[in-house]
C-alpha cells in the first residue's frame, strides 16, 4: 500500500468528494467534525469507516499534525472484502479502528441521550409546577405547548448494549484479540461489515438526538423569549414579595439552569446574556423585597391589575390623551350594555375608537424600536385589542395573557398577526394595502404629487419613506378592516370586551394551521382556485411566449378583535400577477372558519377575474367567469330555458343579496363546493355549467360524479379541453427535447397541473 504524507493544517479529504481510498493513519493526528462535534483519529485508526456505504465523505478530514497515511484503492464495497481477506494485518487494523471509532461515536450518542432525557424530564416536571404556583400566587400562567414532546428513547433505534459491546472488544488484551481475529478473514470481514452498519446507525441516532435537542431546547430557551426560562423568571419577579415564594421558585429555576448549563446545543452567549439579565433583575427585586403575609386572592390576577397603566406608559402619549382614554375605558367598563344603541353608548364607543388608534400607532412604533423583550401586556394590546382585565373579564384576560407570547403567524403558510404584517410592510417585505378608494401608498403619493401638493423630489422621498408607508397602513387600512372583520358595524369598538365573546376563546382562536387546513380543503375541491395564468418566455429553448398556470396562495392577516366576518381585501398588488391575494379575518372567529374560507375564495375568484378582464369583465363576447355569470343573472327573466320556479328562486337570491351579483356568485360557489362536490345537486343547470367550466373539480371527484347524468356534459367538455391542453404542452416539451434542451421545470409543472 502506498504512503501519502500531509503537512499540519492540510485538508486530507473534503466533504462530498467520492471515497477513492481505504486509508490507515501511520503517523500523526487527523481531525474530523461530525454533527458539530470534533473527533480525533490517531495512529492505527482508519479514515472514512462511516463513508464506505454511501461512497462519499460525510465530513472534511484535516491534519492536526504532520500526518502519514497508507492507502489502498477503493472503488466499490467489494474492494474492502479483497483487502480484509488478503491482508491479515490490514484486517486486524480495520477491526481495531472500527472498535475505537464506534466507542467514541457511542459515547457522544450517550451524552446527547443524557441531555435529551434531562431536558424532557425538567420540562415535564417544572412546567406543571409553574402552572400550580401561578394559580397559588394569583398570577396568570402563560401557555407553553409541551404536548408534542415525546420521550427521547422513542426516536432512538440503538440499544444500550452496543456501547459496552464495542468498548469491551476494544479493551480486550491485544494478544487475545489478535489471536481471535488474525488469520480468520471470515470473522474479521464479518465483524468489520457489521461495524460499518452499526456506525451508520449510530450516526443517524446522533443526528436524531441533535434534532430532538434543537426542538426541545426551544422550549427551555428561545430567541423569541417565550420559553420555560422566561416563564419561571417572570413568576420569580412577580411573586418575590410573597411569603416562601422566593425559595420555591429559585429551586425551580436551578433545575432549569442546570440543564441549560450542561447542554451542548444551546447558544452559550445568548443563554449567558439571558441569565445575567435575570440575575440582575432578581437582585434589584430582592433589594426592594417586602414579604407579605396577606392571603392570596385567587381572582386578583396581580400581573394584570395595572394593564392599562402599562400600555399608556409604554405608548409615550401625552398625559391629556392618556387620562382621557383611561376615563373612557372606566366608563365603558361600567356600562350595563356596552353594545347599546343609546347616544351615550354610541359617543363613548366612537371616542374610544378614535383614541385607541392613536395609542395603537404610538405603541406599535415604540415596539419596533424596543431592543428589550416586549412586555406580554403590550403583545395582548397589539394582537388582541386588550386594554384592561375588568373590561375583558378576568378569565378571558387570564387566557389572553397565557397565549400572548405564543400566538404567532407563519410566513411559510402566508399567515400573519397584525403586528407581523405591519412589521413586514415597515421592512419592505410586503407592499401597503389599498385603502377605501382602491389606492395603495404609491398611488396615494402620486395623486398628491399630481395635485401639486409637493414636487418630484418630495415624491421620491415619500416613496422611499418606510415610516410613511407604515402610517398609511395604520391610518387608512387598519381601522376600516378592523371594523369590517368585527362584523357588527353599529356596535363596533376596537377594545377587547367580554360582551363580544359568544363562544369559548380557545375554540375560536384562529391559528396558521387551521387556516391552511381550511384552504387546503378548498383546493382539494377546487384545485385551480388560486392558479393564475402568467406569461412564460424561453426563446433559447424555442418557447417565444406561452401562458402557464402558477399557484399563488393568499396572505391572511389576523385582526385584533373577536369577529364574525372576513375580508377579501385585494386580489394582487398593483399589476403583479405573481403577488399574493390579501385577506383579513378576526384572530378570534365566532363563525365556521372553513365556510368563511370558501366565501373568501369565491370573492377572490370574482374580483381577480374582474381585475384581469378590466372593463370587459361583464362582456359575454369575451367569455369569462364574471361575464357569463353576469349575463346569466342580467337576463334570467327572459331566459326560456329556465322554469318559472327557477326564475323565482333567482329573484329571491338577488333580493337576499340586494341585487349584488358577486354575492349571488359567492353563495352559489359555496354550494358548489359543499353540496355539488358530493353529488348532491343544489344549483340550476346554468350555474352548474359555468362553475363546471371555470371551477372544475379534481379527477377523483369527477370520477365519482361521472355516473350522474346531470354532470355528464360538464365532465365531457372538461376532458376534451384537458386533452387538448395536454397535447399542446406535450408538443412543446417534445420540440424542446429534440432541440437538445432539458425540459424547463415550469413546463413540467404545467403538465402536472393539466393532469389534475
N, C-alpha and C positions, 0 to 999 in steps of 0.2 A: 504494500500500500504506500503511495507517495506521501511525502511530508510537506505540508504548507505552513509558512510562518507569517504571523501578523504582528505588527508593532502595536504598542499600547494606544488605545483610542480608535483603532481601525475597526470599521464595520466588517464582520466576517460574512454574515448572511443577512439579507434585508427582507422585512415582512412582505409577503405577497409573491416573492420570487419562487420559482419552482425548486423543489428539492432535487439536487443532482448528485449529492454525495452522502455517503454514510460516514460520519465524522467522529473520531475519537480524540480527546484532548490529551496530549502527552506532556505539555508544559504550560503553566500559566493559569489565568482565571478568565472566564468568559461570563458576561452578564446578559441576561435577557429579562424583559419586563412583560409578564403575563398579567392581564387584567389589572394593570396599575400596580402590581407587586413585583419587586425585583428579585430575581433568583440568580444564584452564583453556581457556575459549573466549573469544576476544577479537574486536575489531572485524573485520568482514568474514566472521566464522565463522557457521555455520548451526546452529541448535539442533535436536536430535532426529533426526539422519540415521539413527541406528540404531533409531529408533522408528516410522518410517513404515510399515514392513511389518506390524508387529503392531498398530498403531493406538492404542497406549497408551504412556505414558512409562515407560522402564525404570529411571529414576533421578529424583532431585529436582534441579532446576536452581536455583541460588541466586545472587543478585547479590553479587559480592565488592566491587564499587564501584557508584557510580550508573551505571545501565545504560539505554540506549535501544535499542529493538528494532522493526524493520519487520516487519509480519505480513501474511500472505496466507491467506485461509480454506482449511482442509483438511478434507475430509470422507471422501475416498477417494483411493487412489493415483493415479487419473486427474487429480486436481487438480494434481499435480506436473507432469503432461505439458503441461497447458494453460499453466501458468506458464513452464516452460522454453522452450516454443515461441513464446510471445507476447512474452516479455520477455528480450531478449538479455543485458541487464545482470544480471538475476537468475540466468540460466543460467550466466553466467561466474562469478558469486559462488558458486553452488552447486558448480560443478566445483572451484574453488579450496578451498572449505570441505571438500569430500569428501577431497581430496588431503591437506590438513593433518591432518584428524582420523584418517584411515586410517593415515597415517605415525606419528602418536602412538600409536594403538592397537597398531600392528605393533611399535613399539619396546618397548612394555610386554610384548607377547607374546614378543618376543625375550629380554627379561630373565627372564621366567618360564621360558622354554625353557632358558636358561643355568643357572638354579638347579636345574631338574629334572634336566638332564644331569649337573650336578656332584654332586647327591645320589645319583643312580643309580650313578655311577662310583665314588664314595667307598665306598658300601655294598658293592658287588661287589669292590672292591679290599681294603678293610680287614677285613671280617668273615672271609674265608678266612685272612688273615694272623693274625687274633686266634686262630682255632682252631689254627693251626700253632704259634704261640708258646705257647699254653696247654699244648699237648702237650709242647713242648720244655722248658717250665719246670715240668712235672709238676703242672699246675693243671687243675682241672675246668673245661671250657669250657661256658658257658651257651648254650642254643639260642636263636637268633633266626631266625624264619621269614622268609627273604628269597626263598622260592621263587615267591611270587606277583607279585613286581615285574617290570615289563616296561620296555624302553627307552621313554623319553618320546615319541620320534617315532612310536611306534605308536598314540598317541592323537590325533595332530595331523593334520588334513586339509590344512593350509595349506602351500603350497610356498614355499621361502625367497625365490624371485624376486619375490614380491608386494611385499615391503618396498622393494626397490630400485626397482621399477616406480613405485609411488605417490610415493616420495621424489623420484625424478628428474623426474616430471611436475610435482610441486610446485615444484621448483627450476629449472624451465625459465624462461629470461629472460621477464619479464612481457609484453613486446610480441610475442614469438614465440608465447607461449601464447595470448594474446588473439587473434592473427591466426588461429590454428588453430581455436579453439573459437567465437569470437564470430561471430555471424551464421550459424552452422551448427547449427540446433536438433536435427537428427538426431544429429549427433556428440555435442553437449552432453548431450542427454537420454539417449542410449545409454550414454555414459560414466558419467553420474550413476546411472542404474538399475543398472549393473554394480557401481558402488561401494557402493550400498545392499546388494546381495547379499554383497559382499566384507566389508562392515562386520559383517554378521550372522555370517559365517563366522569372522571374526577374534575377535569377542566370544565365540562358542562355543568357539573354540580357547583363549582366555584362561581361560574357566571350566573347561575340561577340564584345563588345566595347573594351575590352582589346586587342583582336587580331587585331582589326582595328587600335588601337593606336600604337601597336607594328609595324605594317606595315607603317603607315603614319609617325611615328616618325623617321623611317629610312630616309625619305625624308628631315626631318628637321636636323637631326644629326645622322651620322652613323660611324661605326668603320672603313670603308674603306676611309673616308674623302671626299666622293663625295656626298654632301648634300647641302641644301639651306644655311645653316650657312656658309659653306666654300665658296659658290658662292658669297654671299654678302661680306664676309671678303676679298676675292680676289679683288672684284670690289672696295672695300674701299681702299685697299692698292694701286691698280693700278691707281686710279683716285684722289688720295689725293692732288695732286698739281693742279688740275683743279678747276676753279672758281665755287663756290657753290656746288661742289660735296660732300665735307666732311659732311655738314649738312644734305643733302638729303639722303645719304647712311646711315648715323648714325641713322636717323629716321626709315629707313627700318630695320636695324639691331635691333633696340629697339623693334620693333613689334615681331621679331623672338625670341629674348631672353625672352620677356615677356611670350610667350607661353611655351618655354623650362623651364623657372623658375617654372611655375605652374604645369608642367607635373609630374605625379607620376610614370610614366613608363620609364622615361629617366634615364640612369645611371648618377647620380649626380656627381660622382667623374670624370668620363670621360668628362662630359659636362663642369665642372669647369676647368679641365685641358685645354680644347679647348678654353674656354672663356678667361682664363688667358693668354694663348699664343697670342690670338687675341688682347687683350688689350695692352700687352707688345709690340707687333709688331706695333700696331697703334700708341702708344706713341712715338716709335722711328721714325716712318714716320712723325708724326706731328712735332717732334723736328727739322726735316730737311725740313720742308714744305716750298716750294716756289710756291706761287699761280701764275698760268699762265693765262693771258687774251687772249692768242693766239687762233684763231678759230680752232675748232676740224676738222681734216681731216677724212672724213668717211672711207677712204681707208688706213689709217695709220696702223691699227691693232697693236696698240702700244705694247701690251703684247707679240707679236710675232716677233717684229722687230729684236731682238737680239737672235733669237733661236739658231743659230749655235754657238754663243759665249757661251750660257748657256750650251749646250751639251758638247762642248770641255772642258769648265771649270769643269764640273761635272765629266768628264772621268778621269781627272788627268793625261792624257798622256803628254809626254814631248812637249816643245814648238815647236821643229822642226817638229814633226809629225802633231801637230795641225795646224801650219801655212801652211804646205804642203797641208793638207786636205782642209783648208779654201780657199786657192788659187785655188785648183782644182774645188771646188764647185762653186766658182765665174766664172771660165772659162766655166764650164759645163752649168751654168745658162745662160750665154751669147750666147751659141752656137745656131745658127738658126735651126739646125737639130740635136737634141740630139741622135736620133736613126740612124744617118748616118753611112754609111759603109766605110767612108774615114779612112785612117790610123790614122789621128789626133784624130778623134772621138773614134776610137777603143782603142787607147792607153790611152786616158783620162778615158774612162769607166773602163778599166782594172785597172788603177791606183786608181781610186775612190773605186772600188770594194775591192781591197786589203786593203786599209786604213780603209774603212768602217768597215770591220770585226774586225780589231784590236781595233778600238774605241768602237764598239758594245760590244765586250768582256769586255773591261775596264768599260764601263758604266753599264753593267748588273751586274758585280761583285760588283761594288760600290753600286748599288741599293739593293743588298742582305743584305748589312751591314747597310744601311741607316735607322737610327732609326726615322727620321722625315718623314713627308709625301713626297713622291717622286714628284718632280715638274711635272706639266702637260706636259710641253715640252719634258721632258725625257720619259714619257709614250708614247708620239707621236713618238719619235725616236725609242723606243724599239718595239712597236707594229705595227707601220706603215712604218718605214724606213724614217720618216720625218726628214729633217735637216734644211730647210730654207724656209721662206714664199714665197720668189720670185720664187724659183725653183719649189715649189709645186703649185704656183698660189695662190693669196690672198684669193679667195673664197674657194678653197679647203683647204688651211691652216686653215681658219676660221672654216670650218666644222670639220676638224680633231681635232682641239682644243676643239670644243664643245662636242665631243663624247669620247675623250681620257680617261676621268675618268670613264666613264660608260661602255665602251667596256670590257667585261669580258667573260670568258668561263663558263662552267658549268660542274663540275666534275661528278655530278649525271647523266648528259647526255653524258659524255665522250668527252666533247669539251673543248679545252684549247687554250688560246692565247699562243704565243711563250714564253712569259715571265713566264706564269703559268706552261708551260711544262718544261722549264729549271729549274724552282724552284722545281718542283716535282722530277726531277732527282737529283738535289742537296740534297734534303731532304731524298732521298732513297725511295720515294713513287712509282717511276717508274724506270725501267731499261733503260740504254742507248740504242739508236737505233743502227742498224747495219750500217756500213759505205759502201763505194763503193765496197769494197772487201768482202762484206757479213759477216763482223766480228763485233761483239759488243765489248764493252770495256773489258769484261772478256777474250774473245778470243784474243783480241789485246795484253793484258798484258801477257797472257800465251805464245803467239807466241814469244814475246820479251824475255821471260824467256827461252824458248826452244832454241832460237838462241844465248843464253848465254850473252845477253845484261845486265842482272842483275841476282842476286841469288834468292833463295827461300824466304829469309827474305824480300828482296825488293819487291818481287812479292806479299807477304802477305800485305805489307804496301800499295802498289799501289791498290790492290783490295779493300781496305777499305778507300781509299783517295777520299773524296767527291769532292774536287776541281778538281782532275784529271779526274774524271768521267764527271764533268760538262764541262771541257775544251775539252774532247773527243767529246761530242755532239756539242759544239760550233764550233770546228775546222774541224771535219770530216763529220758531217751530215748537219748542218745548211746551210753552203754555197751551197752545192750541191742541197739540197731540195729547197732552195730559188730560185735558177736558174730554176729548173725543173718546179715549180709551176708558175713562171713568164711566162714561155712558149715560149718566143721569145728569144731563146738562144743567137743568134748573136748580139742582141742589148741590152742584159741584163745589168742593173745597179741597185744595191740594193737601191738607193736613191729614195724617193718618188718624182716623177716629173710629172707635169701636162700633158706632152705629151703622157704619158701612159694611161691616163684616157679617155676611149672611151664611157663611159655611166655614168649617174649620180652616184656619190659616195654613196648617200643614198640608191639608188636602188641596188647597187652591194655589199653593206655591208653584210657579212655573219655572222649570229648570231646562238647561240646554238639552239634556237627554230626552225629556218629554216633548220638547219642540221638534227635535229631529225625528223622533218616533212618529209624531203626528204627520210631518211632511213626507216621511218615508212611506207611510201608509197610503198617502195620496199618490205618490209616484208609483206605487205598486198597482194602482188602479188606472191612473192617467200618466203613463210613463213619459209622455212628451210635454208634460205641464210646464217645465222650466227649461225646455230646449229652445234655442233660438237659432235662426239662420244667420251665419256670418260669412263674409266673403273670404275665400281661401285662394291664394295665388302661389304657384311654384313653377315659374317659366322654365327653370333648368330641367325639371322633370317632365315638362310638356303639359303643365296644367296652367293655362293662362288665367283662368278665372272659374271658380266653382263655388257654389253656396253650400256650406256644410252646417250641420246642426251641432251645437255645443250646449252643454247643460250649465246654467248659471243659477245656483240656488240662492234663495233670498237671505238678506241680513234681517234679523229680528231683534228689535230693541225693546227691553223690558222697562216699562214706565213705572215710576214710584207711586202706585196707587192700588186700591182694591177696586177692580173694574169689571165691566160686563161686555166690553167691545174690543175689537182690534181695528187697526187702520192700515190699509194697503196704501202707503203714502206716495211712493213713486216707483215706476216700473224700471227705471235705469237712471244713471247720472248723465244728464245732457243728452248727447247723441251716441254715447259709448255703449254699443250693444253688448260688450263684454263685462259691463258693470252690473252689480247685483241689484235686484229689486229691493226695496226698503219697506219694511213693515214694522208696526208698533203694536204692542199689546201690554196689558197690565201685568206686573210682577206677581200679583195675587189675582187670579182669574176666577170669577164666580160662575162661569159657564163652561161647557164642554170644550176642551182645547182642540180636539180633533175636528169637531164641527166648525169651530172658528177657523181653523187652518184651511178647511175646504172652502169656506166663504171667501177668505183672503186670496186663495188660489184662483177662484172664479173671477174675483175682482181684478187680480193681476192679469189673467188671460185677456180680459176685455180691454183693460187700459193699455196693455202692451201692443195689442193689435191696433188700437186707435192711434197710438203714437207712431207706429211703423207706417200705417196707411195714410196718416195725415188727413187732409180734407176729404179724401175718398173713403174714409172708414165706413160710411154708410151707403156707398155707391155699389149696388149689386152687379153692375157691369164689370166691376173689379172684385171678383169673389174673395171673400174673407169671412172669418168667423163673425165679425161685427156686422158686416154688410148684409150677410144672409139672415142673421137673426133680426137685424133692424127691419129688413124688408118683410120678413115673416110677421112681425108684430104690427108694422105700419099698415099692412094690407090684409090683416086676418079677417076683417069684416066682409071683404069681397072675395075671399078665397073659397071657392065652391067645393074644394076637396076637404074642407073642414065641416064637420057636422054642426048643427045648432048647439048641441051640448058642449062640444069642444070650444066653439066660439064664446059660449057663455063662461066657460072656465078661464079662457084667456082674458076676457073682460074683467073677471074677478081678480085675476093675478095682477093686471095692470092697475086696478083700483087699489089693491093692497100695497102695491109698490109706488103709489102716487104717480103713475104714468112714467116711472123711471125704467127705461128699457134695460139698463145694466142690472138693476136689482132683480128684474124678472129673470135675466140670464143667470145670475148667481144662484137664485133659488132652483132653477132648472138644472144647473150644473151640479149642485149638491145632491139633487135627486138622482142624477145620472150616476154619481159615484156611490151613493148609499144603496139605492134600490136596483137600478138598471144593471149594475155590475154583477148582481146576484141573480139576474134573470127575472126580476120582478118588475114588469113594465108599469111606469107611472107617467111617462111623458107621451105626448101625441107624436105621430109619425114624423111630422116636420121637424120638431125639436130633436127627436132621436136621430134623424138623418144628419142634421147639422152637427150635433155633438159626436156622432159616429165618424164623421168626416174629419173634424178638426181636433177632437179629443179622444182618439181611439184607445180602446182597452189593449193591454198586452196580450201576447199569444195565448197564455194559459186561460185567460177569461174568454177570449174569442172562441177557443175550442169548446169551452163549457156552454157558450151561447149558440154554438153552431147548429144545434138541433131545433132551436126556436125559430119558426118562420118569420117572426117579427124583425129578426136581426139579419136574415139571410142576405138581403140586398146590400146592407151596410157592410157586412163582412166580405162579401164578394168584391165590392168596389175597393175596399181597403187592400185585399190580397192582390188585386190587379195593380193598384198603384205601387204597392210594396215591391212586387216582382219587377215592374218597370224600373223602379229606383235601384234595385239590386243589380239589374243588368247594366244600368248606366255606370254605377260606381265600379262594378267588376271590370267593365271595359276600360275604364280609366286606369285601374290598377294593372291590367294586362299590358296596356301601352307603356306604362312606366317601367314594368319589369322587362319588357322586350328591349327597351332602350338602355337596359343595364343599370337602372337605378333601383334602390330598395324602396319598398312601399312606404310612403310617409305615414307616421302614426295617426295623423288627422284623418286620412282616408280609411285606415283600418277601423278607427273609432266610428266613422260614419257608416261603414259596412255593418258593424255590430249593432249600431242604433237602428238601422233599416231592418234588421232581422228580428227586432223585438216584437 
